[in-house]
Structure formats: structure tokens, C-alpha cells
């Protein structure tokens, strides 16, 4: 089974599952998807593509956290979970 990781597929899935999720999560997903859409438009500048994708990633996982050390731990936990689920290393192939 292949899971699509592009903007259109992720936006469609977000619309299907958004009901019942907290408003702050829906907002973070919306922002992350907006940045992913912007990243996908960058076909000739891989650095800009990466930066926009990175902003989107941060929009998804980050919440206001007054303690920077705790925020770093949250980042490591979140990214670790994503990497652990990426058996076939699809994340590495999102932005060739």
C-alpha cells in the first residue's frame, strides 16, 4: 500500500478526518498544509522548497511552549515517532 504525501492527498485526508479534532489541531494542520502547498510550487529552488516544507513541519508539531528545553524534547519525540513509522523511508523521498 502506497500512502500519498503530496498536498492534494493530505488536504483531502485532513478534510475527511477533521471533525471531532480540537480546533488548535485543525488550525495547525491547515497551516502545515498551506506551507506544504507552497513548498510544492518550488520546482527550481530546492533550498526554498526545503525551507517551506520545514516551516510546515514546525507549524504541525509546534505549540507555544515557554520552556525551550521542553520544546526541543517535544520536537525529538514527534520526529522520532514519524521516523519510526517510516519503514520504507518515504519521508526521505518526498522532496527529491
N, CA, C and O of each residue as an XYZ file, in Angstrom:
384
protein
N       0.834     -1.178      0.000
C       0.000      0.000      0.000
C       0.886      1.252      0.000
O       1.797      1.375      0.819
N       0.617      2.159     -0.908
C       1.363      3.400     -1.004
C       0.530      4.528     -0.402
O      -0.661      4.658     -0.684
N       1.163      5.322      0.410
C       0.491      6.466      1.012
C       1.015      7.719      0.317
O       2.220      7.970      0.287
N       0.093      8.500     -0.238
C       0.467      9.742     -0.900
C       0.794     10.800      0.145
O       0.064     10.970      1.121
N       1.898     11.507     -0.072
C       2.314     12.546      0.866
C       2.307     13.930      0.229
O       2.929     14.850      0.760
N       1.619     14.097     -0.895
C       1.575     15.412     -1.506
C       0.424     16.233     -0.919
O      -0.421     15.712     -0.191
N       0.411     17.529     -1.252
C      -0.573     18.442     -0.680
C      -2.001     17.985     -0.942
O      -2.810     17.930     -0.015
N      -2.323     17.658     -2.185
C      -3.706     17.315     -2.535
C      -4.209     16.115     -1.736
O      -5.324     16.136     -1.214
N      -3.398     15.083     -1.642
C      -3.806     13.877     -0.917
C      -3.934     14.149      0.577
O      -4.885     13.697      1.215
N      -2.986     14.882      1.129
C      -3.037     15.169      2.561
C      -4.182     16.122      2.902
O      -4.806     15.981      3.953
N      -4.464     17.089      2.030
C      -5.575     18.013      2.260
C      -6.904     17.252      2.245
O      -7.771     17.483      3.087
N      -7.052     16.342      1.277
C      -8.287     15.550      1.205
C      -8.460     14.708      2.468
O      -9.561     14.616      3.011
N      -7.381     14.100      2.929
C      -7.473     13.291      4.145
C      -7.798     14.171      5.354
O      -8.609     13.790      6.198
N      -7.176     15.330      5.439
C      -7.439     16.236      6.564
C      -8.916     16.621      6.602
O      -9.511     16.697      7.677
N      -9.498     16.860      5.450
C     -10.929     17.203      5.404
C     -11.801     16.041      5.869
O     -12.825     16.245      6.520
N     -11.387     14.820      5.528
C     -12.176     13.642      5.916
C     -12.150     13.391      7.414
O     -13.135     12.909      7.974
N     -11.047     13.708      8.070
C     -10.892     13.318      9.476
C     -10.944     14.483     10.465
O     -10.786     14.264     11.666
N     -11.156     15.692     10.002
C     -11.047     16.855     10.888
C     -12.144     16.967     11.940
O     -11.906     17.506     13.021
N     -13.339     16.466     11.643
C     -14.433     16.577     12.617
C     -14.061     15.828     13.896
O     -13.565     14.702     13.860
N     -14.307     16.471     14.995
C     -14.014     15.845     16.280
C     -12.634     16.145     16.811
O     -12.347     15.859     17.974
N     -11.763     16.720     15.982
C     -10.435     17.099     16.461
C     -10.501     18.491     17.082
O     -11.331     19.308     16.683
N      -9.649     18.760     18.037
C      -9.634     20.087     18.659
C      -9.309     21.175     17.626
O      -8.592     20.930     16.655
N      -9.836     22.353     17.847
C      -9.631     23.475     16.930
C      -8.147     23.782     16.740
O      -7.720     24.069     15.622
N      -7.353     23.727     17.815
C      -5.927     24.051     17.668
C      -5.220     23.042     16.762
O      -4.308     23.420     16.026
N      -5.613     21.786     16.798
C      -5.027     20.789     15.898
C      -5.449     21.053     14.460
O      -4.621     20.990     13.550
N      -6.720     21.348     14.245
C      -7.194     21.638     12.891
C      -6.463     22.848     12.313
O      -6.113     22.857     11.133
N      -6.234     23.861     13.135
C      -5.518     25.046     12.675
C      -4.073     24.715     12.330
O      -3.562     25.173     11.308
N      -3.409     23.926     13.171
C      -2.018     23.554     12.895
C      -1.920     22.734     11.614
O      -0.995     22.933     10.828
N      -2.856     21.819     11.390
C      -2.859     21.018     10.160
C      -3.079     21.925      8.955
O      -2.395     21.788      7.940
N      -4.025     22.846      9.062
C      -4.278     23.779      7.964
C      -3.019     24.576      7.616
O      -2.667     24.705      6.443
N      -2.351     25.101      8.624
C      -1.124     25.882      8.386
C      -0.027     25.015      7.774
O       0.658     25.434      6.841
N       0.130     23.825      8.296
C       1.159     22.932      7.756
C       0.884     22.605      6.295
O       1.802     22.601      5.475
N      -0.369     22.334      5.969
C      -0.713     22.013      4.586
C      -0.519     23.216      3.670
O      -0.118     23.054      2.517
N      -0.794     24.405      4.161
C      -0.567     25.610      3.357
C       0.911     25.759      3.001
O       1.254     26.092      1.867
N       1.774     25.511      3.971
C       3.215     25.599      3.706
C       3.675     24.466      2.792
O       4.568     24.664      1.968
N       3.081     23.292      2.926
C       3.421     22.196      2.015
C       3.035     22.556      0.590
O       3.792     22.288     -0.343
N       1.871     23.159      0.412
C       1.449     23.595     -0.923
C       2.455     24.590     -1.490
O       2.807     24.529     -2.668
N       2.914     25.506     -0.641
C       3.916     26.493     -1.089
C       5.225     25.810     -1.455
O       5.870     26.183     -2.435
N       5.618     24.818     -0.679
C       6.859     24.089     -0.969
C       6.772     23.368     -2.308
O       7.741     23.344     -3.068
N       5.627     22.788     -2.594
C       5.469     22.039     -3.837
C       5.573     22.931     -5.065
O       5.878     22.442     -6.153
N       5.327     24.224     -4.915
C       5.435     25.153     -6.042
C       6.882     25.461     -6.416
O       7.155     25.927     -7.522
N       7.794     25.203     -5.508
C       9.214     25.499     -5.743
C       9.878     24.351     -6.495
O      10.419     23.428     -5.885
N       9.835     24.414     -7.794
C      10.422     23.346     -8.606
C      11.878     23.602     -8.950
O      12.627     22.661     -9.214
N      12.294     24.878     -8.949
C      13.653     25.205     -9.378
C      14.586     25.600     -8.241
O      15.768     25.852     -8.473
N      14.077     25.655     -7.031
C      14.888     26.082     -5.894
C      14.718     25.090     -4.745
O      13.827     25.252     -3.910
N      15.570     24.062     -4.700
C      15.412     23.039     -3.663
C      15.596     23.588     -2.246
O      15.015     23.059     -1.298
N      16.395     24.641     -2.096
C      16.567     25.223     -0.765
C      15.262     25.861     -0.282
O      14.851     25.662      0.861
N      14.621     26.623     -1.156
C      13.344     27.241     -0.794
C      12.298     26.157     -0.533
O      11.496     26.272      0.393
N      12.310     25.116     -1.346
C      11.363     24.006     -1.165
C      11.535     23.388      0.221
O      10.562     23.137      0.932
N      12.783     23.150      0.586
C      13.068     22.572      1.898
C      12.621     23.513      3.017
O      12.003     23.074      3.986
N      12.929     24.796      2.889
C      12.583     25.760      3.935
C      11.070     25.828      4.126
O      10.591     25.819      5.260
N      10.312     25.897      3.029
C       8.856     25.955      3.155
C       8.309     24.669      3.766
O       7.385     24.715      4.579
N       8.865     23.537      3.386
C       8.426     22.266      3.978
C       8.764     22.227      5.467
O       7.975     21.734      6.274
N       9.928     22.743      5.827
C      10.344     22.765      7.232
C       9.412     23.661      8.056
O       9.042     23.308      9.176
N       9.037     24.811      7.508
C       8.100     25.694      8.203
C       6.774     24.960      8.423
O       6.181     25.040      9.498
N       6.321     24.250      7.396
C       5.092     23.479      7.523
C       5.185     22.417      8.594
O       4.253     22.227      9.377
N       6.312     21.723      8.629
C       6.525     20.708      9.657
C       6.454     21.342     11.044
O       5.813     20.798     11.943
N       7.104     22.479     11.219
C       7.073     23.159     12.513
C       5.675     23.644     12.862
O       5.285     23.616     14.029
N       4.924     24.084     11.876
C       3.552     24.518     12.129
C       2.705     23.360     12.640
O       1.795     23.558     13.445
N       3.002     22.167     12.179
C       2.228     20.995     12.574
C       2.525     20.549     13.997
O       1.602     20.312     14.777
N       3.788     20.434     14.338
C       4.107     19.855     15.640
C       4.164     20.883     16.756
O       3.906     20.552     17.913
N       4.493     22.107     16.433
C       4.801     23.087     17.471
C       3.550     23.701     18.093
O       2.563     23.986     17.416
N       3.629     23.887     19.369
C       2.657     24.676     20.109
C       3.479     25.643     20.944
O       4.664     25.411     21.184
N       2.861     26.713     21.381
C       3.600     27.650     22.218
C       4.100     26.923     23.458
O       3.330     26.282     24.174
N       5.369     27.030     23.692
C       5.981     26.362     24.834
C       6.959     27.340     25.472
O       7.971     27.675     24.855
N       6.690     27.805     26.682
C       7.560     28.809     27.294
C       8.943     28.281     27.677
O       9.848     29.078     27.927
N       9.129     26.971     27.729
C      10.411     26.402     28.123
C      11.087     25.790     26.893
O      10.646     24.742     26.420
N      12.155     26.421     26.357
C      12.801     25.913     25.140
C      13.284     24.469     25.254
O      13.194     23.724     24.278
N      13.787     24.056     26.395
C      14.278     22.682     26.542
C      13.137     21.688     26.385
O      13.309     20.629     25.780
N      11.993     22.021     26.918
C      10.831     21.139     26.784
C      10.358     21.091     25.329
O       9.950     20.038     24.840
N      10.414     22.228     24.647
C      10.022     22.273     23.236
C      10.943     21.383     22.401
O      10.481     20.691     21.494
N      12.224     21.398     22.701
C      13.170     20.544     21.987
C      12.828     19.068     22.214
O      12.889     18.268     21.280
N      12.478     18.712     23.422
C      12.102     17.332     23.731
C      10.836     16.941     22.967
O      10.737     15.823     22.462
N       9.864     17.860     22.881
C       8.643     17.590     22.109
C       8.974     17.361     20.643
O       8.424     16.458     20.013
N       9.876     18.182     20.093
C      10.287     18.023     18.705
C      10.913     16.645     18.491
O      10.550     15.933     17.555
N      11.837     16.279     19.346
C      12.521     14.993     19.204
C      11.535     13.828     19.318
O      11.647     12.847     18.583
N      10.589     13.931     20.220
C       9.586     12.867     20.363
C       8.717     12.779     19.106
O       8.480     11.688     18.589
N       8.247     13.922     18.618
C       7.386     13.948     17.438
C       8.128     13.410     16.211
O       7.615     12.544     15.503
N       9.314     13.915     15.967
C      10.071     13.469     14.796
C      10.468     12.006     14.933
O      10.486     11.272     13.944
N      10.782     11.580     16.139
C      11.111     10.175     16.367
C       9.951      9.249     16.043
O      10.150      8.176     15.473
N       8.734      9.661     16.405
C       7.554      8.856     16.073
C       7.354      8.774     14.565
O       7.046      7.710     14.028
N       7.532      9.905     13.889
C       7.373      9.911     12.431
C       8.424      9.001     11.792
O       8.093      8.178     10.939
N       9.666      9.142     12.193
C      10.734      8.334     11.616
C      10.518      6.845     11.889
O      10.807      6.009     11.033
N      10.014      6.517     13.066
C       9.771      5.115     13.411
C       8.681      4.500     12.539
O       8.707      3.300     12.268
N       7.737      5.303     12.103
C       6.650      4.808     11.256
C       7.025      4.759      9.775
O       6.287      4.195      8.967
N       8.143      5.332      9.425
C       8.556      5.441      8.031
C       9.428      4.246      7.628
O      10.611      4.398      7.322
N       8.820      3.062      7.635
C       9.549      1.829      7.343
C      10.265      1.852      5.998
O      11.406      1.403      5.890
N       9.602      2.370      4.983
C      10.192      2.342      3.639
C      10.882      3.653      3.285
O      11.202      3.889      2.120
N      11.114      4.507      4.276
C      11.842      5.768      4.105
C      11.184      6.685      3.082
O      11.875      7.368      2.324
N       9.839      6.706      3.055
C       9.090      7.564      2.128
C       9.335      9.034      2.411
O       9.347      9.848      1.487
N       9.530      9.386      3.671
C       9.743     10.794      4.021
C      10.972     11.334      3.302
O      10.985     12.485      2.865
N      11.993     10.514      3.182
C      13.224     10.960      2.524
C      13.007     11.195      1.029
O      13.794     11.899      0.397
N      11.972     10.626      0.468
C      11.714     10.763     -0.964
C      10.655     11.812     -1.301
O      10.334     11.995     -2.475
N      10.107     12.505     -0.301
C       9.057     13.470     -0.550
C       9.561     14.599     -1.427
O       8.881     14.990     -2.375
N      10.728     15.127     -1.133
C      11.307     16.233     -1.894
C      12.645     15.800     -2.477
O      13.703     16.065     -1.905
N      12.580     15.127     -3.628
C      13.837     14.652     -4.236
C      14.746     15.771     -4.671
O      15.830     15.517     -5.195
